[in-house]
Amino acid sequence: MNKEEYIIVGKLVRPFGVKGEILFFSCDEESGHLKDIHSFYLETSLLPKNIEYWVGLTKTGAKIRCKLQHIDNPEAAQLVCGQNVMIPRADAAPLVSGEYYSADFISLSVRCDNKEVGVIQAISNDARPLLSIQWLSGKLGLIPFDRHFFSDPDLAQRTITLLDSTLVDL
């Protein structure tokens, strides 16, 4: 499995109920496209996990649950919780202008005042995503991905511009 061909679409959060259902946190605001996904990969496994069913898939993506084959109790469900869920990039929700996959931010060069100041190491999957940046000084910083702080990323050039130089090395 080539990880560049896959994107993280969510995380298995915690067991739900006694039948092995698992609460699923979606990285996307919309989750309706997941109804067509019948298997996915966990970040730590090369084997696909087959989905028996989804519950709560809506346009808002709130309170989603899934049931995986061969996971029939909360103890078995707990063993896969906390893991990121990946699907083939081709199966991901289509993007509109100004939207990006979280996975595309990893390893972007952060530029400020026309020079490289760091590299994005991770992005949180929260309501207000945080970019984890490894500054050239070696320090690690967290800055919200927000139009006040960053320009739109240039995925072709693999860069993003930090708009406020006072945030460098914080």
GROMACS elastic network, one bead per residue, 0.5 to 0.9 nm:
[ bonds ]
;  ai    aj funct       b0    kb
    1     4     6  0.87900   500
    1     5     6  0.79522   500
    1     6     6  0.85275   500
    1    46     6  0.66530   500
    2     5     6  0.57021   500
    2     6     6  0.73719   500
    3     6     6  0.52856   500
    3     7     6  0.76304   500
    3    43     6  0.89191   500
    3    86     6  0.89750   500
    4     7     6  0.74048   500
    4    89     6  0.83506   500
    4   103     6  0.87830   500
    5    87     6  0.85469   500
    5    88     6  0.59082   500
    5    89     6  0.56473   500
    5    90     6  0.81093   500
    6    41     6  0.89091   500
    6    86     6  0.59760   500
    6    87     6  0.53554   500
    6    90     6  0.82081   500
    6    92     6  0.89121   500
    6   103     6  0.87505   500
    7    85     6  0.82613   500
    7    86     6  0.52733   500
    7    87     6  0.57566   500
    7    88     6  0.64257   500
    7    89     6  0.55857   500
    7    92     6  0.77102   500
    7   101     6  0.74990   500
    7   102     6  0.80196   500
    7   103     6  0.59564   500
    7   104     6  0.85442   500
    8    11     6  0.80770   500
    8    27     6  0.76133   500
    8    43     6  0.82277   500
    8    84     6  0.63395   500
    8    85     6  0.55190   500
    8    87     6  0.66800   500
    8    89     6  0.89136   500
    8   101     6  0.83355   500
    8   102     6  0.75541   500
    8   103     6  0.66012   500
    9    25     6  0.85737   500
    9    26     6  0.59722   500
    9    27     6  0.52663   500
    9    28     6  0.68745   500
    9    84     6  0.76417   500
    9    85     6  0.58521   500
    9    86     6  0.58062   500
    9    87     6  0.69746   500
    9    92     6  0.78471   500
    9   101     6  0.86318   500
    9   102     6  0.85963   500
   10    24     6  0.67541   500
   10    25     6  0.52791   500
   10    28     6  0.77477   500
   10    83     6  0.86912   500
   10    84     6  0.58612   500
   10    85     6  0.52415   500
   10    86     6  0.74134   500
   10   125     6  0.80163   500
   11    23     6  0.85709   500
   11    24     6  0.57516   500
   11    25     6  0.51873   500
   11    26     6  0.66580   500
   11    27     6  0.78650   500
   11    42     6  0.89115   500
   11    81     6  0.77300   500
   11    82     6  0.63890   500
   11    83     6  0.56629   500
   11    85     6  0.53886   500
   11    86     6  0.88151   500
   11   125     6  0.89960   500
   12    15     6  0.84886   500
   12    22     6  0.64906   500
   12    23     6  0.61008   500
   12    25     6  0.64566   500
   12    26     6  0.89506   500
   12    65     6  0.89340   500
   12    66     6  0.88463   500
   12    80     6  0.70730   500
   12    82     6  0.54530   500
   12    83     6  0.56913   500
   12    84     6  0.65258   500
   12    85     6  0.69878   500
   13    22     6  0.68932   500
   13    23     6  0.53595   500
   13    24     6  0.55982   500
   13    25     6  0.64468   500
   13    78     6  0.88341   500
   13    80     6  0.88485   500
   13    81     6  0.53231   500
   13    82     6  0.54238   500
   13    83     6  0.77529   500
   14    21     6  0.87241   500
   14    22     6  0.56316   500
   14    23     6  0.54431   500
   14    24     6  0.77437   500
   14    74     6  0.87548   500
   14    77     6  0.75060   500
   14    78     6  0.64181   500
   14    80     6  0.86717   500
   14    81     6  0.54592   500
   14    82     6  0.73152   500
   15    18     6  0.81930   500
   15    20     6  0.65096   500
   15    21     6  0.59371   500
   15    23     6  0.61750   500
   15    73     6  0.84587   500
   15    74     6  0.54329   500
   15    75     6  0.79900   500
   15    76     6  0.87441   500
   15    77     6  0.55530   500
   15    78     6  0.58811   500
   15    81     6  0.73333   500
   16    19     6  0.78819   500
   16    20     6  0.68099   500
   16    21     6  0.51552   500
   16    22     6  0.51670   500
   16    23     6  0.60875   500
   16    65     6  0.77581   500
   16    74     6  0.70833   500
   16    77     6  0.85088   500
   17    20     6  0.67435   500
   17    21     6  0.64355   500
   17    22     6  0.82384   500
   17    73     6  0.82026   500
   17    74     6  0.69370   500
   18    21     6  0.74650   500
   18    72     6  0.78272   500
   18    73     6  0.54743   500
   18    74     6  0.56216   500
   18    75     6  0.89964   500
   19    67     6  0.83324   500
   19    71     6  0.80007   500
   19    72     6  0.51206   500
   19    74     6  0.67311   500
   20    66     6  0.88355   500
   20    67     6  0.64889   500
   20    68     6  0.76794   500
   20    70     6  0.88633   500
   20    71     6  0.54481   500
   20    75     6  0.77642   500
   20    76     6  0.69260   500
   20    77     6  0.54034   500
   20    78     6  0.86668   500
   21    65     6  0.63704   500
   21    66     6  0.56110   500
   21    68     6  0.73125   500
   21    71     6  0.79323   500
   21    72     6  0.77256   500
   21    73     6  0.77411   500
   21    74     6  0.74364   500
   21    77     6  0.70073   500
   22    64     6  0.85005   500
   22    65     6  0.53907   500
   22    66     6  0.54316   500
   22    67     6  0.63542   500
   22    68     6  0.82560   500
   22    74     6  0.82891   500
   22    77     6  0.64548   500
   22    78     6  0.83302   500
   22    81     6  0.76856   500
   23    63     6  0.71245   500
   23    64     6  0.59445   500
   23    66     6  0.66360   500
   23    81     6  0.87417   500
   24    63     6  0.74064   500
   24    64     6  0.53247   500
   24    65     6  0.53813   500
   24    66     6  0.67892   500
   25    28     6  0.88802   500
   25    61     6  0.81803   500
   25    62     6  0.81498   500
   25    63     6  0.77425   500
   25    64     6  0.69241   500
   25    65     6  0.86014   500
   25   125     6  0.87303   500
   26    29     6  0.72957   500
   26    30     6  0.80744   500
   26    31     6  0.68322   500
   26    61     6  0.65915   500
   26    62     6  0.82942   500
   26    64     6  0.78930   500
   26   125     6  0.82518   500
   27    30     6  0.86409   500
   27    31     6  0.87202   500
   27   101     6  0.87983   500
   27   102     6  0.78584   500
   27   125     6  0.56583   500
   27   126     6  0.77986   500
   28    31     6  0.64396   500
   28    60     6  0.88463   500
   28    61     6  0.74835   500
   28    93     6  0.85599   500
   28   101     6  0.85666   500
   28   125     6  0.87223   500
   29    59     6  0.74795   500
   29    60     6  0.58375   500
   29    61     6  0.60003   500
   29    62     6  0.87360   500
   30    33     6  0.75374   500
   30    57     6  0.86198   500
   30    58     6  0.70678   500
   30    60     6  0.52774   500
   30    61     6  0.53514   500
   30    93     6  0.82986   500
   31    34     6  0.56790   500
   31    35     6  0.79962   500
   31    57     6  0.57989   500
   31    58     6  0.59499   500
   31    59     6  0.58527   500
   31    60     6  0.67932   500
   31    62     6  0.84954   500
   31    64     6  0.85430   500
   31    93     6  0.83215   500
   32    35     6  0.59635   500
   32    36     6  0.84350   500
   32    57     6  0.53960   500
   32    58     6  0.52598   500
   32    59     6  0.55396   500
   32    60     6  0.82786   500
   32    61     6  0.73889   500
   32    93     6  0.88046   500
   33    36     6  0.61026   500
   33    37     6  0.75748   500
   33    57     6  0.84161   500
   33    59     6  0.88480   500
   33    91     6  0.85657   500
   33    92     6  0.75954   500
   33    93     6  0.60655   500
   34    37     6  0.50497   500
   34    38     6  0.82555   500
   34    54     6  0.82421   500
   34    57     6  0.73863   500
   34    91     6  0.87869   500
   34    92     6  0.82607   500
   34    93     6  0.82665   500
   35    38     6  0.76663   500
   35    53     6  0.84806   500
   35    54     6  0.69007   500
   35    57     6  0.70514   500
   36    91     6  0.85864   500
   37    40     6  0.73411   500
   37    51     6  0.79914   500
   37    87     6  0.82256   500
   37    91     6  0.76038   500
   38    49     6  0.85851   500
   38    50     6  0.60520   500
   38    51     6  0.52183   500
   38    52     6  0.75492   500
   38    53     6  0.80472   500
   39    48     6  0.60601   500
   39    49     6  0.53468   500
   39    51     6  0.53595   500
   39    52     6  0.88346   500
   39    68     6  0.87298   500
   39    87     6  0.79443   500
   40    47     6  0.86872   500
   40    48     6  0.53976   500
   40    49     6  0.54063   500
   40    50     6  0.67453   500
   40    51     6  0.77883   500
   40    85     6  0.65567   500
   40    86     6  0.58491   500
   40    87     6  0.52528   500
   40    88     6  0.81486   500
   41    44     6  0.81735   500
   41    45     6  0.65704   500
   41    46     6  0.68271   500
   41    47     6  0.65163   500
   41    49     6  0.59348   500
   41    50     6  0.88661   500
   41    84     6  0.84328   500
   41    85     6  0.58479   500
   41    86     6  0.50275   500
   41    87     6  0.62553   500
   41    88     6  0.88342   500
   42    45     6  0.53225   500
   42    46     6  0.75533   500
   42    47     6  0.79759   500
   42    48     6  0.74918   500
   42    49     6  0.75477   500
   42    80     6  0.82168   500
   42    83     6  0.62694   500
   42    84     6  0.58041   500
   42    86     6  0.59608   500
   42    87     6  0.88139   500
   43    46     6  0.79684   500
   43    83     6  0.65066   500
   43    84     6  0.54973   500
   43    85     6  0.63325   500
   43    86     6  0.65193   500
   44    83     6  0.75183   500
   44    84     6  0.82950   500
   45    48     6  0.76293   500
   49    68     6  0.67237   500
   49    69     6  0.73000   500
   50    67     6  0.88113   500
   50    68     6  0.58212   500
   50    69     6  0.56823   500
   50    70     6  0.88151   500
   51    54     6  0.75236   500
   51    66     6  0.70280   500
   51    67     6  0.59292   500
   51    69     6  0.59564   500
   52    66     6  0.76152   500
   52    67     6  0.54361   500
   52    68     6  0.54080   500
   52    69     6  0.57375   500
   53    65     6  0.85352   500
   53    66     6  0.58346   500
   53    67     6  0.54362   500
   53    68     6  0.73646   500
   54    57     6  0.68028   500
   54    64     6  0.72743   500
   54    65     6  0.58163   500
   54    67     6  0.65079   500
   55    63     6  0.83064   500
   55    64     6  0.57821   500
   55    65     6  0.50009   500
   55    66     6  0.60894   500
   55    67     6  0.84180   500
   56    61     6  0.75464   500
   56    62     6  0.71526   500
   56    63     6  0.60738   500
   56    65     6  0.64382   500
   56    66     6  0.87928   500
   57    60     6  0.80621   500
   57    61     6  0.59753   500
   57    62     6  0.75771   500
   57    63     6  0.80055   500
   57    64     6  0.58507   500
   57    65     6  0.81312   500
   58    61     6  0.51898   500
   58    62     6  0.70872   500
   58    64     6  0.82891   500
   59    62     6  0.84029   500
   61    64     6  0.65255   500
   67    71     6  0.74389   500
   67    72     6  0.83762   500
   68    71     6  0.56909   500
   68    72     6  0.81145   500
   68    77     6  0.85642   500
   69    72     6  0.77169   500
   70    76     6  0.86098   500
   71    74     6  0.80896   500
   71    75     6  0.86753   500
   71    76     6  0.55709   500
   71    77     6  0.59657   500
   72    75     6  0.85196   500
   72    76     6  0.68157   500
   72    77     6  0.75151   500
   73    76     6  0.55588   500
   73    77     6  0.63210   500
   73    78     6  0.87981   500
   74    78     6  0.60425   500
   74    79     6  0.88531   500
   75    78     6  0.51787   500
   75    79     6  0.68349   500
   76    79     6  0.54258   500
   76    80     6  0.74745   500
   77    80     6  0.57663   500
   77    81     6  0.65197   500
   78    81     6  0.50849   500
   78    82     6  0.83701   500
   79    82     6  0.85463   500
   80    83     6  0.61697   500
   81    84     6  0.85950   500
   86    89     6  0.86761   500
   87    90     6  0.82420   500
   87    91     6  0.66671   500
   87    92     6  0.70294   500
   88    91     6  0.54569   500
   88    92     6  0.68935   500
   89    92     6  0.52742   500
   89    93     6  0.86941   500
   90    93     6  0.84865   500
   90    94     6  0.89206   500
   91    94     6  0.85738   500
   92    95     6  0.87327   500
   95    98     6  0.81083   500
   95    99     6  0.57014   500
   95   100     6  0.68162   500
   95   101     6  0.81788   500
   96    99     6  0.56598   500
   96   100     6  0.83993   500
   97   100     6  0.84937   500
   98   152     6  0.75771   500
  100   103     6  0.83970   500
  100   104     6  0.70197   500
  100   105     6  0.83025   500
  100   153     6  0.87949   500
  101   104     6  0.55143   500
  101   105     6  0.75753   500
  102   105     6  0.57017   500
  102   106     6  0.76282   500
  102   122     6  0.88217   500
  102   123     6  0.67098   500
  102   124     6  0.84912   500
  102   125     6  0.79536   500
  103   106     6  0.57813   500
  103   122     6  0.85315   500
  103   123     6  0.80709   500
  104   107     6  0.80945   500
  104   108     6  0.78470   500
  104   155     6  0.73943   500
  104   158     6  0.87215   500
  105   108     6  0.55592   500
  105   120     6  0.67179   500
  105   121     6  0.83162   500
  105   122     6  0.75664   500
  105   123     6  0.72384   500
  105   131     6  0.84171   500
  105   153     6  0.79726   500
  105   155     6  0.82195   500
  105   158     6  0.83052   500
  105   159     6  0.88097   500
  105   160     6  0.86738   500
  106   109     6  0.89929   500
  106   119     6  0.81048   500
  106   120     6  0.54790   500
  106   121     6  0.55991   500
  106   122     6  0.57386   500
  106   123     6  0.73159   500
  107   110     6  0.89519   500
  107   119     6  0.56677   500
  107   120     6  0.50517   500
  107   121     6  0.59358   500
  107   122     6  0.81184   500
  107   158     6  0.77243   500
  107   159     6  0.87304   500
  108   118     6  0.86297   500
  108   119     6  0.56760   500
  108   120     6  0.54430   500
  108   121     6  0.82214   500
  108   153     6  0.82588   500
  108   154     6  0.87845   500
  108   155     6  0.79344   500
  108   157     6  0.86896   500
  108   159     6  0.50321   500
  108   160     6  0.65706   500
  109   116     6  0.66042   500
  109   117     6  0.77808   500
  109   118     6  0.60657   500
  109   120     6  0.66179   500
  109   157     6  0.88527   500
  109   158     6  0.62113   500
  109   160     6  0.62964   500
  109   161     6  0.84102   500
  110   115     6  0.84165   500
  110   116     6  0.57883   500
  110   117     6  0.57497   500
  110   119     6  0.53766   500
  110   120     6  0.68892   500
  110   133     6  0.79665   500
  110   135     6  0.86508   500
  110   158     6  0.89420   500
  110   159     6  0.58680   500
  110   160     6  0.51385   500
  110   161     6  0.57322   500
  110   162     6  0.65335   500
  111   114     6  0.61113   500
  111   115     6  0.52627   500
  111   117     6  0.55059   500
  111   118     6  0.70974   500
  111   119     6  0.87301   500
  111   159     6  0.69005   500
  111   160     6  0.61390   500
  111   162     6  0.59318   500
  111   163     6  0.87127   500
  112   115     6  0.55501   500
  112   116     6  0.64497   500
  112   117     6  0.64516   500
  112   160     6  0.87083   500
  112   161     6  0.56674   500
  112   162     6  0.51399   500
  112   163     6  0.65224   500
  112   164     6  0.75570   500
  112   165     6  0.62942   500
  112   168     6  0.82029   500
  113   116     6  0.84192   500
  113   161     6  0.83676   500
  113   162     6  0.82552   500
  113   163     6  0.80727   500
  113   164     6  0.88835   500
  113   165     6  0.72985   500
  114   161     6  0.83997   500
  116   119     6  0.82800   500
  116   136     6  0.81415   500
  116   159     6  0.89544   500
  116   161     6  0.89871   500
  117   134     6  0.86586   500
  117   135     6  0.58777   500
  117   136     6  0.56589   500
  117   137     6  0.84481   500
  117   162     6  0.89481   500
  117   168     6  0.70932   500
  117   169     6  0.83551   500
  118   133     6  0.62006   500
  118   134     6  0.53830   500
  118   136     6  0.51061   500
  118   137     6  0.83513   500
  118   138     6  0.88302   500
  118   168     6  0.84813   500
  118   169     6  0.88167   500
  119   132     6  0.84805   500
  119   133     6  0.54914   500
  119   134     6  0.53162   500
  119   135     6  0.66025   500
  119   136     6  0.79219   500
  119   159     6  0.88346   500
  120   123     6  0.77607   500
  120   131     6  0.65105   500
  120   132     6  0.57330   500
  120   134     6  0.62708   500
  120   135     6  0.87079   500
  121   131     6  0.76336   500
  121   132     6  0.54898   500
  121   133     6  0.56150   500
  121   134     6  0.63818   500
  121   140     6  0.89968   500
  122   130     6  0.83092   500
  122   131     6  0.60763   500
  122   132     6  0.50728   500
  122   133     6  0.73827   500
  123   126     6  0.88699   500
  123   129     6  0.64344   500
  123   130     6  0.56024   500
  123   132     6  0.59869   500
  123   133     6  0.89978   500
  123   145     6  0.87026   500
  124   127     6  0.89381   500
  124   128     6  0.82799   500
  124   129     6  0.51340   500
  124   130     6  0.52370   500
  124   131     6  0.67129   500
  124   132     6  0.79673   500
  125   128     6  0.78435   500
  125   129     6  0.57032   500
  125   130     6  0.78642   500
  126   130     6  0.75859   500
  128   144     6  0.66537   500
  128   145     6  0.71461   500
  128   146     6  0.80403   500
  129   143     6  0.85919   500
  129   144     6  0.58177   500
  129   145     6  0.56513   500
  129   146     6  0.82454   500
  130   142     6  0.60350   500
  130   143     6  0.54480   500
  130   145     6  0.56076   500
  130   146     6  0.88069   500
  131   141     6  0.80195   500
  131   142     6  0.55415   500
  131   143     6  0.53694   500
  131   144     6  0.60008   500
  131   145     6  0.60864   500
  132   140     6  0.68745   500
  132   141     6  0.57111   500
  132   143     6  0.68226   500
  132   144     6  0.88746   500
  133   139     6  0.83233   500
  133   140     6  0.56203   500
  133   141     6  0.51049   500
  133   142     6  0.62220   500
  133   143     6  0.77869   500
  134   137     6  0.80856   500
  134   138     6  0.62709   500
  134   139     6  0.60196   500
  134   141     6  0.65123   500
  134   169     6  0.87442   500
  135   138     6  0.53964   500
  135   139     6  0.53822   500
  135   140     6  0.59907   500
  135   141     6  0.71401   500
  135   168     6  0.73760   500
  135   169     6  0.59405   500
  135   170     6  0.87964   500
  136   139     6  0.73815   500
  136   169     6  0.81650   500
  137   140     6  0.87572   500
  137   169     6  0.70823   500
  138   169     6  0.86184   500
  139   169     6  0.64576   500
  139   170     6  0.78388   500
  140   169     6  0.75952   500
  140   170     6  0.78908   500
  141   167     6  0.87815   500
  141   168     6  0.82642   500
  141   169     6  0.67756   500
  141   170     6  0.58669   500
  142   170     6  0.81640   500
  143   146     6  0.84566   500
  143   149     6  0.78274   500
  143   167     6  0.81108   500
  144   149     6  0.74291   500
  144   150     6  0.87693   500
  145   148     6  0.84471   500
  145   149     6  0.69239   500
  145   150     6  0.66131   500
  146   149     6  0.54946   500
  146   150     6  0.60259   500
  146   151     6  0.83635   500
  147   150     6  0.52184   500
  147   151     6  0.61942   500
  147   152     6  0.77711   500
  147   163     6  0.87556   500
  148   151     6  0.81878   500
  148   163     6  0.73340   500
  148   164     6  0.83289   500
  149   161     6  0.84297   500
  149   162     6  0.57800   500
  149   163     6  0.51976   500
  149   164     6  0.61348   500
  149   167     6  0.87353   500
  150   153     6  0.80352   500
  150   160     6  0.69649   500
  150   161     6  0.55759   500
  150   163     6  0.54127   500
  150   164     6  0.81142   500
  151   154     6  0.87445   500
  151   160     6  0.63883   500
  151   161     6  0.53713   500
  151   162     6  0.67238   500
  151   163     6  0.69094   500
  152   160     6  0.66057   500
  152   161     6  0.76240   500
  153   156     6  0.88401   500
  153   157     6  0.87153   500
  153   158     6  0.74804   500
  153   159     6  0.59521   500
  153   161     6  0.71728   500
  154   157     6  0.54750   500
  154   158     6  0.57401   500
  154   159     6  0.52662   500
  154   160     6  0.59902   500
  154   161     6  0.87035   500
  155   159     6  0.64708   500
  155   160     6  0.81521   500
  156   159     6  0.80138   500
  157   160     6  0.87681   500
  162   165     6  0.70417   500
  162   167     6  0.82660   500
  162   168     6  0.83590   500
  163   167     6  0.88589   500
  164   167     6  0.59497   500
  164   168     6  0.78364   500
  165   168     6  0.55591   500
  166   169     6  0.82841   500
  166   170     6  0.80994   500
  167   170     6  0.56303   500
